[in-house]
């Protein structure tokens, strides 16, 4: 009888010890964690909207006269989505798609070094569709709050056209371009009574399509922000930065 009990005890131990061992991990310091603690990866999927713009001072490096984003009622926004993999609770890797509208009101553009009479009436209808891969570092200040910074790069596809028109030579519009001190660059002779460009002053019969814009440009991401955990599976992010253009916006989505 005693021999049988020893045999049964040994058999039970042989069957259960591997299962217990597989549920534990012993690190070099002999501390024990269970399987539920081994995987610290998290995933997040968000939709986002941003206000975007190319700063006027950057355009001023190349143009003496130009319009700006967010002027004359123009709203420049981007919309997109981002998938994030939070690895080992140390950093995040993400892939993001964005569609940004960088159109501007039509106006005269004067390149640096050109005279006012060389300025061209320009229609800028431009969008950028991009896929950017980034890495972020964050700090869990609170369970519900984590500031972060990061950066990345990816391709941006240029959509739309830039169309240029010449002012009609020797017209009052052409002769008065540039104005005087305290006056608008575009004289009233270039516009109709309702403020639209006057076809008698600007040659709309001979448009010139800008061909110096590459079809694909690098999109460089340098950004930071704040992440708010709204619950076990909901997240809100406020972020701002440089995306080849500047941006500020928010993201809302889920995490698991």
C-alpha positions in Angstrom: 0.0 0.0 0.0 2.8 2.5 0.9 4.5 1.7 -2.3 1.4 2.4 -4.3 0.9 5.8 -2.6 4.4 6.8 -3.4 3.9 5.8 -7.0 0.7 7.8 -7.3 2.2 10.9 -5.7 5.2 10.8 -8.0 2.9 10.4 -11.1 0.7 13.4 -10.1 3.8 15.5 -9.5 5.2 14.6 -12.9 2.0 15.6 -14.6 1.4 18.9 -12.8 4.8 20.4 -12.5 5.3 21.1 -16.3 2.0 22.9 -16.3 3.0 25.1 -13.4 6.4 25.7 -14.9 4.9 26.9 -18.2 2.7 29.4 -16.3 5.8 31.0 -14.7 8.8 32.9 -15.8 11.9 33.1 -13.7 14.1 36.0 -14.4 17.9 36.2 -13.6 17.0 37.7 -10.2 14.7 34.7 -9.4 11.6 36.8 -9.2 8.5 35.0 -10.6 5.9 36.4 -13.0 2.8 34.6 -14.4 2.0 34.3 -18.1 -0.6 37.1 -17.9 2.3 39.5 -17.0 4.6 38.4 -19.8 2.7 40.1 -22.7 2.7 43.9 -22.3 1.9 44.7 -25.9 -1.1 47.0 -26.6 -2.7 48.1 -29.8 -4.7 51.2 -30.7 -6.7 52.3 -33.7 -7.8 55.9 -34.0 -9.4 58.4 -36.4 -8.1 61.9 -36.4 -8.7 65.4 -37.7 -6.2 68.2 -37.8 -5.9 71.9 -38.7 -2.9 72.2 -41.2 -1.0 75.1 -42.7 2.3 76.0 -44.3 3.6 79.0 -42.1 3.8 82.3 -43.9 7.4 82.8 -42.8 8.4 79.7 -44.7 6.6 80.8 -47.9 8.3 84.2 -47.4 11.7 82.5 -47.9 10.7 82.0 -51.6 8.0 84.5 -52.3 7.7 88.3 -51.7 3.9 88.1 -52.2 1.6 85.2 -51.5 -1.7 84.3 -49.8 -1.8 82.1 -46.7 -3.7 79.2 -45.4 -6.8 79.9 -43.3 -7.4 83.2 -45.0 -10.5 84.6 -46.9 -12.7 81.9 -45.3 -10.5 79.0 -46.4 -10.3 76.1 -44.0 -7.3 73.8 -44.3 -7.9 70.4 -42.6 -6.6 66.9 -42.8 -8.4 63.7 -42.0 -6.8 60.3 -41.4 -6.4 57.1 -39.3 -3.5 55.6 -37.3 -2.7 52.1 -36.1 -0.4 52.0 -33.1 1.5 49.1 -31.6 2.7 49.8 -28.0 5.7 47.5 -27.5 6.5 46.3 -24.0 5.2 49.5 -22.5 8.4 51.2 -23.6 7.6 52.8 -26.9 5.0 52.9 -29.7 5.3 52.1 -33.4 2.6 53.5 -35.7 1.5 53.6 -39.4 -0.8 56.5 -40.3 -2.7 57.6 -43.4 -3.7 61.3 -43.8 -5.4 63.3 -46.5 -4.6 67.0 -46.1 -6.1 69.9 -48.0 -3.4 72.6 -48.6 -5.4 74.7 -51.1 -5.2 78.5 -50.9 -7.3 81.4 -52.1 -6.4 82.5 -55.7 -4.2 85.5 -55.6 -1.0 87.0 -57.1 2.3 85.2 -56.2 5.6 87.1 -56.7 8.8 85.1 -56.4 11.6 86.6 -54.5 13.8 88.7 -56.7 11.0 89.3 -59.3 9.4 92.7 -60.0 5.8 93.2 -59.2 4.9 93.0 -62.9 6.3 89.5 -63.0 3.8 88.3 -60.4 1.3 85.8 -61.6 -2.4 85.2 -60.7 -2.3 81.7 -59.2 -5.0 79.1 -58.4 -3.5 76.6 -55.9 -5.7 73.5 -55.6 -3.4 71.1 -53.7 -3.9 68.0 -51.5 -1.4 65.6 -50.0 -2.2 61.9 -49.4 0.5 60.4 -47.1 1.5 57.2 -45.4 3.9 57.8 -42.5 5.7 55.4 -40.2 6.6 56.8 -36.8 8.0 55.9 -33.4 6.9 57.5 -30.1 8.2 57.6 -26.6 5.8 58.3 -23.8 5.6 58.7 -20.0 2.7 57.2 -18.0 2.4 60.1 -15.5 -1.0 58.8 -14.5 -2.9 55.7 -15.4 -5.2 57.9 -17.6 -2.6 60.5 -18.8 0.6 60.0 -20.9 2.5 62.8 -22.7 4.5 61.7 -25.7 7.0 62.8 -28.4 8.1 61.1 -31.6 8.9 61.3 -35.2 8.8 59.4 -38.5 8.9 59.6 -42.3 6.9 58.4 -45.3 5.8 59.3 -48.8 3.3 62.0 -49.6 1.5 62.0 -53.0 0.7 65.4 -54.4 -2.8 65.8 -55.8 -4.4 68.7 -57.6 -2.9 71.4 -59.8 -1.3 74.8 -59.6 -2.4 77.0 -62.5 -0.8 80.4 -63.2 -2.2 83.3 -65.3 -0.4 86.4 -66.5 -1.8 89.9 -66.1 -2.6 91.4 -69.4 0.4 93.6 -70.5 -0.1 97.3 -70.3 -3.5 97.0 -68.6 -4.2 99.2 -65.5 -3.9 96.0 -63.5 -0.5 95.2 -64.8 0.8 98.8 -64.5 -0.4 99.2 -60.9 0.7 95.8 -59.5 2.5 96.1 -56.2 0.6 99.2 -55.1 2.3 101.8 -52.9 3.0 102.2 -49.2 0.0 100.9 -47.2 -1.8 99.8 -50.3 -2.8 96.2 -51.4 -0.5 94.4 -53.8 -3.5 93.7 -56.0 -4.9 97.0 -57.3 -8.7 97.3 -57.8 -8.2 97.4 -61.5 -7.5 93.6 -61.4 -10.9 92.8 -59.9 -14.5 93.1 -60.9 -17.0 95.0 -58.8 -17.8 91.9 -56.7 -14.1 91.2 -56.0 -13.6 88.4 -58.5 -10.5 88.5 -60.8 -11.3 90.5 -64.0 -10.8 88.5 -67.3 -10.1 91.8 -69.0 -7.2 92.4 -66.7 -5.9 88.8 -66.3 -5.3 86.5 -69.2 -7.4 83.4 -68.3 -7.3 82.2 -72.0 -3.7 81.0 -71.6 -3.3 79.0 -68.4 0.1 77.6 -67.4 0.2 74.5 -65.3 3.0 74.5 -62.8 5.3 71.6 -63.6 8.0 72.1 -60.9 6.0 70.3 -58.2 7.2 66.7 -57.8 4.5 64.0 -57.7 5.9 62.5 -54.5 7.5 64.3 -51.6 8.9 63.1 -48.2 6.6 63.7 -45.3 8.7 64.3 -42.1 6.9 63.9 -38.8 8.1 65.6 -35.7 5.4 65.8 -33.1 4.2 65.5 -29.5 1.1 65.6 -27.5 -1.0 64.1 -24.7 -2.8 60.8 -24.5 -5.9 60.4 -22.3 -7.3 57.0 -21.5 -11.0 57.5 -21.3 -11.7 54.0 -20.0 -10.3 50.4 -20.5 -10.7 50.6 -24.3 -11.2 54.3 -25.3 -8.4 56.8 -25.9 -8.2 60.5 -26.8 -5.0 62.2 -28.1 -4.2 65.9 -28.5 -1.2 66.5 -30.6 0.7 69.1 -32.6 3.9 69.3 -34.6 5.5 69.4 -38.0 4.4 67.1 -40.9 6.2 68.9 -43.7 3.4 71.3 -42.9 2.5 72.3 -39.3 -0.6 70.8 -37.7 -2.7 70.7 -34.5 -5.5 68.3 -33.9 -7.1 65.4 -32.0 -7.5 61.6 -32.4 -10.2 59.4 -30.9 -10.4 55.6 -31.0 -10.0 52.4 -29.2 -7.3 50.3 -27.6 -6.9 46.7 -26.6 
